[in-house]
Amino acid sequence: MTYKFEVRDSYLGISLNAWKVILGFSLFRLILAIILPLTPQEAYYWSWSRNLSLSYFDHPPLASYSIWLTTAIFGQTIFGIKLAANLWFLGMNILWAKMIQEMFENTNQTFWTLLALNATIVFELYGFVITPDTPLVFAWTACIYALWMLIRTDNAKWWYIAGFFMGMAWLGKYSGIMLVPSVLLFTLVSKQQRKWLLTPHPYLGVILAILVFSPVLIWNIQHDWISFAFQGARRTSGMGQWELRFLGELFGSQFFILSPYLFVLTFAALNRYGRKLLSGLEDKILLLLSSGMVTSLFFIAVSLRSLVKMNWLAPAYWSLIILGIYYLFQTPSRLPRMKLGIYSSLIFLGIGISVVAVPDIPLGEGNTWSGWKHAAAEVEIVQDSLESKGHSTFVYSTNYKASSLLKFYMKNQPRTYAQDIIGKHALQFDIWAKEEKLLGKTGILAVDDRREYRFKAKAIEPYFDRVEQIRSIEIENFGKPVRKIDIYECTGYRGL
């Protein structure tokens, strides 16, 4: 008896070489999730997952919902938290691969485009650091893929699928609203898709998006629209006079998070195809361009008057990178230089990851994570000592992210407090009710020397009978100071 084995060259419409990129980088991110430290932002979003709600003060809930799920399965650990990011990005890579292959029908192009996308610091970072940007970029990609299926099939059901993922993008991060003008631009400019504006389907799709987003709306109704007021006031208050300094800072940060080669590739694609916007571009090209152009141009314009954080343009980049690689594949003579550029980006990425992976790396303000596990252990020693003397205690810091790190690293992960107990705004900590009466108790304060966390003891003293520094933790590496964390005993909390 003889057996015949058939080797498939694709699965789910994705070539085996593309799968090697997807699974290889997913495994790489899993390893990083095991060995890398918890960032302060991750600790903050994890603390939300321990207090599930329809939404939260400064961001919608989708990132924390996913943290809740992965930590429910894998425990309240760093790996359990970071796994959420890995799963979102696995799904996104699959969507990228399917979209690229279906649009351009070139397995070699699909392979190199996926490699380029995974060679960027910005996308790799959000593949192992879970923030609201992670589900935002996944849902944004899924919405654009649904519109690509609309182009392919001319089936109205894809408007509803696009609407669902648009709502998911809003559940990820408020900047997902930029999908609305992006999709509108595509639909208006496309001669083939403009017809849909005379049907109810796009509008019903938007209504579906609002329904998906409704938990955030309900929460804000219950809290006097505090999130929208905060986001609106914070953004507009940052708008100042016209300054080229902010534009320079924006491009400098994007040069770093994309890598030098992919930075040039991305903005060259934006310029090349943007100038042809009204010149009858193919729908697939127009869709990718619209996805990236609106967000890019909006935040570039904002940067003329205000600081734009480096991650705000992330949803725009993936489609522009796809367009950039597509253009190069039209001229085979450009491919050797393209491959060198992508390899250089991988080296750039490797250096960046290697630096972060070094324990207690002395990066100055850039190291946001070192020292807090040690500090949490010291806080517990102090707490045990004080309680053995009859004190009733609580733990706090003067920054909500430091408070979240303390909560994570302390045994049993108890309730911690932030600057809300000394009359300062502490974002989500302001919303959480005080679960216990703190008046008269002894506060244990841990605060580090980063500029973001620094405080003056005089600001604390009015809220306690006595404030005394009792311990100081100094961490060094390579002969250089990495972090200094001071612990204070704050006796007799007086309240606000």
C-alpha positions as CSV (number, residue, x, y, z in Angstrom):
1,M,0.0,0.0,0.0
2,T,1.3,3.4,-0.9
3,Y,0.4,6.8,0.7
4,K,0.4,10.1,-1.1
5,F,1.1,13.2,1.0
6,E,0.0,16.6,-0.4
7,V,1.9,19.6,0.8
8,R,-0.2,22.7,0.8
9,D,1.5,25.9,-0.2
10,S,-1.0,28.1,1.6
11,Y,-3.5,28.1,4.5
12,L,-6.4,30.5,4.9
13,G,-5.2,32.1,1.6
14,I,-1.8,32.9,3.2
15,S,1.4,31.5,1.8
16,L,3.6,29.3,3.9
17,N,6.4,31.9,3.7
18,A,4.0,34.6,5.0
19,W,3.0,32.2,7.8
20,K,6.6,31.9,8.8
21,V,6.8,35.6,9.3
22,I,3.6,35.7,11.3
23,L,4.3,32.8,13.5
24,G,8.0,33.7,13.9
25,F,7.3,37.2,15.1
26,S,4.5,35.9,17.3
27,L,6.9,33.5,19.0
28,F,9.4,36.3,19.3
29,R,6.8,38.5,21.1
30,L,5.8,35.6,23.3
31,I,9.5,35.3,24.4
32,L,9.6,39.1,25.0
33,A,6.4,38.8,27.1
34,I,8.2,36.3,29.3
35,I,11.5,38.2,29.8
36,L,10.6,41.9,29.6
37,P,9.4,44.0,32.7
38,L,6.0,45.4,33.2
39,T,5.7,49.1,32.1
40,P,3.9,51.7,34.2
41,Q,1.2,52.2,31.6
42,E,0.5,48.4,31.5
43,A,0.3,48.3,35.2
44,Y,-2.3,51.1,35.1
45,Y,-4.4,49.4,32.5
46,W,-4.1,46.1,34.4
47,S,-5.4,47.9,37.5
48,W,-8.5,48.7,35.5
49,S,-9.0,45.0,34.7
50,R,-9.2,44.4,38.4
51,N,-12.1,46.8,38.6
52,L,-14.2,46.0,35.5
53,S,-16.4,48.8,34.3
54,L,-18.3,49.9,31.2
55,S,-15.5,52.5,30.6
56,Y,-12.8,54.4,32.3
57,F,-11.8,58.0,32.9
58,D,-9.1,58.5,30.2
59,H,-9.6,55.7,27.7
60,P,-12.3,53.2,26.6
61,P,-12.2,49.7,28.1
62,L,-11.2,47.2,25.3
63,A,-7.5,46.9,26.3
64,S,-8.4,46.2,29.9
65,Y,-11.1,43.8,28.9
66,S,-8.5,41.8,27.0
67,I,-6.1,41.9,30.0
68,W,-8.9,40.6,32.2
69,L,-9.4,37.7,29.8
70,T,-5.7,36.7,29.5
71,T,-4.9,37.1,33.2
72,A,-8.0,35.1,34.1
73,I,-6.4,32.2,32.1
74,F,-2.7,32.7,32.8
75,G,-2.8,34.5,36.2
76,Q,-2.1,38.0,37.4
77,T,1.4,37.9,36.0
78,I,3.5,40.0,33.6
79,F,3.1,37.3,31.0
80,G,-0.7,37.2,31.5
81,I,-0.9,40.9,30.9
82,K,1.4,41.1,27.9
83,L,-0.2,38.1,26.2
84,A,-3.2,40.3,25.4
85,A,-1.0,42.4,23.1
86,N,0.5,39.3,21.5
87,L,-3.0,37.9,20.6
88,W,-4.2,41.2,19.2
89,F,-1.2,41.4,17.0
90,L,-1.4,37.8,15.8
91,G,-4.9,38.6,14.6
92,M,-3.7,41.8,12.9
93,N,-0.8,40.0,11.1
94,I,-3.3,37.5,9.7
95,L,-5.5,40.3,8.4
96,W,-2.5,42.1,6.9
97,A,-1.4,39.0,5.1
98,K,-4.8,38.2,3.7
99,M,-5.4,41.7,2.6
100,I,-2.0,42.1,0.9
101,Q,-2.3,38.7,-0.8
102,E,-5.8,39.3,-2.1
103,M,-5.1,42.9,-3.3
104,F,-1.9,42.2,-5.1
105,E,-1.8,38.4,-5.7
106,N,2.0,38.3,-5.2
107,T,3.3,36.0,-2.5
108,N,6.7,37.5,-2.6
109,Q,5.3,40.9,-2.1
110,T,3.2,39.7,0.7
111,F,6.2,38.2,2.4
112,W,8.4,41.4,2.2
113,T,5.5,43.6,3.2
114,L,4.8,41.6,6.3
115,L,8.5,41.6,7.1
116,A,8.6,45.4,6.8
117,L,5.5,45.8,9.0
118,N,7.0,43.7,11.7
119,A,10.3,45.4,11.5
120,T,9.0,48.7,12.8
121,I,9.4,49.5,16.5
122,V,6.0,51.1,16.7
123,F,4.1,47.9,15.7
124,E,6.5,45.5,17.4
125,L,6.2,47.5,20.6
126,Y,2.4,47.2,20.7
127,G,2.7,43.5,20.0
128,F,4.2,42.9,23.5
129,V,3.1,46.1,25.4
130,I,-0.6,46.2,25.9
131,T,-2.1,49.7,25.7
132,P,-5.3,51.1,24.1
133,D,-3.4,51.5,20.8
134,T,-3.1,47.7,20.5
135,P,-6.8,46.8,20.0
136,L,-7.3,50.1,18.2
137,V,-4.9,49.2,15.4
138,F,-6.4,45.7,15.1
139,A,-9.9,47.0,14.8
140,W,-8.8,49.7,12.4
141,T,-7.2,47.0,10.2
142,A,-10.3,44.8,10.4
143,C,-12.6,47.7,9.4
144,I,-10.4,48.5,6.3
145,Y,-10.3,44.8,5.4
146,A,-14.1,44.7,5.6
147,L,-14.2,47.6,3.1
148,W,-11.8,45.7,0.9
149,M,-14.3,42.8,0.9
150,L,-17.0,45.3,0.0
151,I,-14.9,46.3,-3.1
152,R,-14.4,42.6,-4.0
153,T,-18.0,41.4,-3.5
154,D,-20.2,44.5,-3.8
155,N,-22.2,42.9,-1.0
156,A,-23.8,45.4,1.4
157,K,-23.2,43.1,4.4
158,W,-19.7,44.3,4.6
159,W,-20.8,47.8,5.6
160,Y,-22.2,46.3,8.8
161,I,-19.0,44.3,9.4
162,A,-17.0,47.5,8.8
163,G,-19.4,49.3,11.2
164,F,-18.9,46.7,13.9
165,F,-15.1,47.0,13.7
166,M,-15.3,50.7,13.6
167,G,-17.2,50.6,16.9
168,M,-14.5,48.2,18.2
169,A,-11.8,50.8,17.2
170,W,-13.7,53.4,19.3
171,L,-13.8,50.9,22.2
172,G,-10.1,50.7,21.9
173,K,-9.2,54.3,21.9
174,Y,-11.0,57.6,21.2
175,S,-8.7,58.4,18.3
176,G,-10.5,55.6,16.4
177,I,-13.0,58.3,15.5
178,M,-10.5,59.2,12.7
179,L,-11.8,56.2,10.8
180,V,-15.0,58.1,10.1
181,P,-13.4,60.8,7.8
182,S,-11.0,58.1,6.4
183,V,-13.9,55.9,5.3
184,L,-15.9,58.9,4.1
185,L,-13.0,60.2,2.0
186,F,-12.7,56.8,0.3
187,T,-16.4,56.5,-0.4
188,L,-16.7,60.0,-1.8
189,V,-13.6,59.8,-4.1
190,S,-14.2,56.3,-5.4
191,K,-16.5,56.4,-8.5
192,Q,-17.4,52.8,-7.9
193,Q,-18.3,53.1,-4.2
194,R,-19.9,56.5,-4.2
195,K,-23.2,54.8,-5.0
196,W,-23.4,53.4,-1.5
197,L,-24.0,56.9,-0.1
198,L,-27.5,56.8,-1.7
199,T,-28.3,53.6,0.2
200,P,-29.0,53.1,4.0
201,H,-26.2,50.6,4.5
202,P,-23.2,53.0,5.4
203,Y,-25.4,54.9,7.8
204,L,-26.8,51.8,9.4
205,G,-23.2,50.6,9.7
206,V,-22.3,53.8,11.6
207,I,-25.4,53.2,13.9
208,L,-24.0,49.7,14.6
209,A,-20.7,51.2,15.4
210,I,-22.4,53.6,17.9
211,L,-24.2,50.6,19.5
212,V,-20.9,48.7,19.9
213,F,-19.5,51.9,21.5
214,S,-22.5,52.4,23.7
215,P,-20.9,51.1,26.9
216,V,-18.6,54.1,26.8
217,L,-21.5,56.4,26.2
218,I,-23.5,54.9,29.0
219,W,-20.6,55.3,31.4
220,N,-20.1,58.9,30.4
221,I,-23.7,59.7,30.9
222,Q,-23.4,58.3,34.4
223,H,-20.3,60.4,35.0
224,D,-21.4,63.7,33.5
225,W,-19.4,63.1,30.2
226,I,-16.2,63.4,32.1
227,S,-14.0,61.4,29.6
228,F,-15.1,63.6,26.7
229,A,-14.6,66.8,28.7
230,F,-11.1,65.6,29.8
231,Q,-10.0,64.6,26.4
232,G,-11.4,67.7,24.8
233,A,-10.0,70.1,27.4
234,R,-6.6,68.4,27.5
235,R,-6.1,68.5,23.8
236,T,-7.3,72.1,23.2
237,S,-5.4,73.5,26.2
238,G,-2.2,72.1,24.7
239,M,-2.8,74.2,21.5
240,G,-0.5,77.2,21.5
241,Q,1.1,79.5,19.0
242,W,2.4,78.2,15.7
243,E,5.8,76.5,16.4
244,L,8.0,74.4,14.1
245,R,9.6,72.9,17.2
246,F,6.7,70.5,17.7
247,L,6.7,69.5,14.0
248,G,10.4,68.7,14.3
249,E,9.8,66.6,17.5
250,L,7.1,64.7,15.7
251,F,9.2,63.8,12.7
252,G,12.1,62.9,15.0
253,S,10.0,60.5,17.0
254,Q,8.5,58.9,13.9
255,F,12.0,58.5,12.4
256,F,12.8,56.4,15.4
257,I,9.7,54.3,15.8
258,L,9.5,53.5,12.1
259,S,13.2,53.1,11.5
260,P,15.0,55.4,9.1
261,Y,14.3,53.4,5.9
262,L,10.6,52.8,6.6
263,F,10.2,56.4,7.7
264,V,11.3,57.5,4.2
265,L,9.2,54.8,2.5
266,T,6.1,55.7,4.5
267,F,6.1,59.4,3.8
268,A,7.2,58.9,0.2
269,A,4.1,56.7,-0.3
270,L,1.9,59.4,1.4
271,N,3.3,62.1,-0.9
272,R,3.4,59.9,-4.1
273,Y,-0.2,58.6,-3.9
274,G,-1.6,61.6,-2.1
275,R,-0.9,63.8,-5.1
276,K,-2.9,61.4,-7.2
277,L,-5.9,61.3,-4.8
278,L,-8.3,62.7,-7.4
279,S,-6.7,61.1,-10.4
280,G,-8.7,57.9,-10.6
281,L,-6.7,55.6,-8.3
282,E,-7.7,52.0,-8.2
283,D,-10.1,51.4,-5.3
284,K,-7.7,49.2,-3.4
285,I,-5.0,51.9,-3.6
286,L,-7.5,54.6,-2.7
287,L,-8.7,52.6,0.3
288,L,-5.2,52.1,1.7
289,L,-4.3,55.7,1.0
290,S,-7.5,57.0,2.7
291,S,-6.8,54.8,5.7
292,G,-3.4,56.4,6.3
293,M,-3.6,59.9,4.9
294,V,-6.4,61.5,6.9
295,T,-4.8,60.6,10.3
296,S,-1.3,61.5,9.1
297,L,-2.2,64.9,7.8
298,F,-4.4,65.7,10.8
299,F,-1.7,65.1,13.4
300,I,1.0,66.8,11.3
301,A,-1.3,69.9,11.2
302,V,-1.8,69.6,15.0
303,S,1.9,69.4,15.5
304,L,2.3,72.9,14.2
305,R,0.7,74.2,17.4
306,S,1.0,71.4,20.0
307,L,3.0,68.4,21.0
308,V,1.9,65.2,19.2
309,K,2.8,62.0,21.0
310,M,4.8,59.5,19.0
311,N,2.1,56.8,19.0
312,W,-0.8,58.8,17.8
313,L,0.0,58.2,14.1
314,A,0.4,54.4,14.5
315,P,-3.0,53.5,12.9
316,A,-2.0,55.4,9.8
317,Y,1.3,53.7,9.1
318,W,0.5,50.1,8.2
319,S,-1.5,51.0,5.1
320,L,1.1,53.5,3.9
321,I,3.9,50.9,4.3
322,I,1.8,48.5,2.2
323,L,1.6,51.1,-0.5
324,G,5.3,51.9,-0.3
325,I,6.3,48.3,-0.8
326,Y,3.7,47.9,-3.6
327,Y,5.2,50.8,-5.5
328,L,8.7,49.3,-5.2
329,F,7.5,46.0,-6.6
330,Q,6.4,47.8,-9.8
331,T,10.1,48.3,-10.6
332,P,12.1,45.1,-10.0
333,S,15.4,47.0,-10.1
334,R,14.4,48.7,-6.8
335,L,13.9,45.4,-5.0
336,P,17.6,44.8,-3.9
337,R,17.7,48.2,-2.3
338,M,14.3,47.6,-0.7
339,K,15.5,44.3,0.9
340,L,18.6,46.0,2.3
341,G,16.3,48.7,3.7
342,I,14.1,46.2,5.4
343,Y,17.1,44.2,6.8
344,S,18.5,47.5,8.2
345,S,15.1,48.1,9.9
346,L,15.3,44.6,11.4
347,I,18.7,45.5,12.8
348,F,17.4,48.8,14.1
349,L,14.6,46.9,15.8
350,G,16.9,44.3,17.3
351,I,19.1,47.0,18.8
352,G,16.1,48.7,20.3
353,I,14.7,45.5,21.8
354,S,18.1,44.5,23.1
355,V,18.5,47.7,25.0
356,V,15.1,47.4,26.7
357,A,15.8,43.7,27.5
358,V,18.9,44.6,29.6
359,P,17.8,44.4,33.3
360,D,17.9,47.8,35.0
361,I,19.4,49.6,31.9
362,P,20.6,53.1,32.8
363,L,18.5,55.1,30.4
364,G,17.7,58.0,32.7
365,E,14.2,59.3,32.2
366,G,13.7,56.6,29.5
367,N,13.8,53.8,32.0
368,T,10.3,53.9,33.5
369,W,10.1,50.4,35.0
370,S,13.1,49.6,37.1
371,G,13.0,49.5,40.9
372,W,9.4,49.0,41.7
373,K,9.4,45.3,42.4
374,H,12.2,46.0,45.0
375,A,10.3,49.0,46.3
376,A,7.1,46.9,46.7
377,A,9.0,44.4,48.8
378,E,10.4,47.2,51.0
379,V,6.9,48.7,51.4
380,E,5.6,45.4,52.6
381,I,8.4,45.1,55.2
382,V,7.6,48.6,56.4
383,Q,3.9,47.8,56.5
384,D,4.3,44.7,58.5
385,S,6.5,46.5,61.0
386,L,4.0,49.4,61.4
387,E,1.0,47.1,61.7
388,S,2.9,45.0,64.3
389,K,3.1,48.2,66.4
390,G,-0.6,48.8,66.1
391,H,-0.8,51.1,63.1
392,S,-3.5,50.8,60.5
393,T,-1.9,51.5,57.1
394,F,-2.5,52.2,53.5
395,V,-0.1,52.4,50.6
396,Y,0.1,55.3,48.1
397,S,2.3,57.2,45.6
398,T,2.2,60.6,44.1
399,N,1.6,59.3,40.6
400,Y,-1.1,56.9,39.4
401,K,1.3,54.8,37.4
402,A,3.6,54.3,40.3
403,S,0.6,53.3,42.5
404,S,-0.4,50.8,39.9
405,L,3.1,49.2,39.8
406,L,3.1,49.0,43.6
407,K,-0.3,47.3,43.5
408,F,0.9,44.7,41.0
409,Y,4.2,43.8,42.8
410,M,2.8,43.6,46.3
411,K,1.6,40.3,47.7
412,N,-2.1,39.7,47.2
413,Q,-2.1,42.9,45.0
414,P,-3.9,45.1,47.6
415,R,-5.7,48.4,47.0
416,T,-3.3,51.3,46.6
417,Y,-3.9,55.0,46.3
418,A,-2.5,57.8,44.2
419,Q,-2.3,61.6,44.4
420,D,-6.1,61.7,44.7
421,I,-5.7,61.5,48.5
422,I,-3.7,64.7,48.6
423,G,-6.2,66.7,46.5
424,K,-4.6,66.2,43.1
425,H,-6.2,64.7,40.0
426,A,-5.3,61.1,39.5
427,L,-7.4,60.1,36.4
428,Q,-9.1,56.8,37.0
429,F,-8.1,56.8,40.7
430,D,-10.4,59.8,41.1
431,I,-13.4,57.7,40.0
432,W,-12.8,54.7,42.3
433,A,-14.6,55.0,45.6
434,K,-12.5,54.9,48.7
435,E,-13.2,51.4,49.9
436,E,-12.2,52.1,53.5
437,K,-12.0,55.0,55.8
438,L,-8.5,56.4,55.7
439,L,-8.8,59.1,58.3
440,G,-6.2,58.6,61.1
441,K,-4.4,55.9,59.3
442,T,-0.7,55.8,58.5
443,G,0.2,56.2,54.8
444,I,3.2,54.5,53.3
445,L,4.4,56.6,50.5
446,A,6.8,55.3,47.8
447,V,8.0,57.8,45.1
448,D,10.9,57.7,42.7
449,D,13.2,60.4,41.3
450,R,11.9,60.5,37.7
451,R,10.8,63.9,36.7
452,E,7.2,62.7,36.2
453,Y,7.0,61.4,39.8
454,R,8.9,64.0,41.8
455,F,7.2,65.8,44.6
456,K,7.9,68.2,47.4
457,A,7.4,66.9,51.0
458,K,5.7,70.2,51.8
459,A,2.9,69.3,49.5
460,I,2.2,66.2,51.6
461,E,2.6,67.5,55.1
462,P,-0.8,69.4,55.3
463,Y,-2.6,66.0,54.9
464,F,-0.8,64.2,57.7
465,D,0.2,64.8,61.3
466,R,3.8,63.8,60.6
467,V,5.8,62.9,57.4
468,E,9.2,61.2,57.7
469,Q,11.5,59.6,55.2
470,I,12.4,56.2,56.5
471,R,14.1,54.3,53.6
472,S,15.8,55.0,50.3
473,I,16.4,52.5,47.6
474,E,19.2,53.1,45.1
475,I,19.6,50.9,42.0
476,E,22.8,51.0,39.9
477,N,23.9,49.2,36.8
478,F,27.1,49.4,34.7
479,G,28.4,51.8,37.5
480,K,25.6,54.3,36.8
481,P,22.5,55.2,38.9
482,V,19.3,53.8,37.4
483,R,16.7,54.7,40.0
484,K,16.2,56.1,43.4
485,I,13.0,55.4,45.3
486,D,12.2,56.9,48.7
487,I,9.8,55.5,51.2
488,Y,8.0,57.8,53.7
489,E,6.0,57.1,56.8
490,C,3.0,59.5,56.9
491,T,1.3,59.3,60.2
492,G,-2.3,60.4,61.0
493,Y,-4.0,61.0,57.7
494,R,-6.2,64.1,58.0
495,G,-8.2,63.7,54.8
496,L,-9.0,66.4,52.2
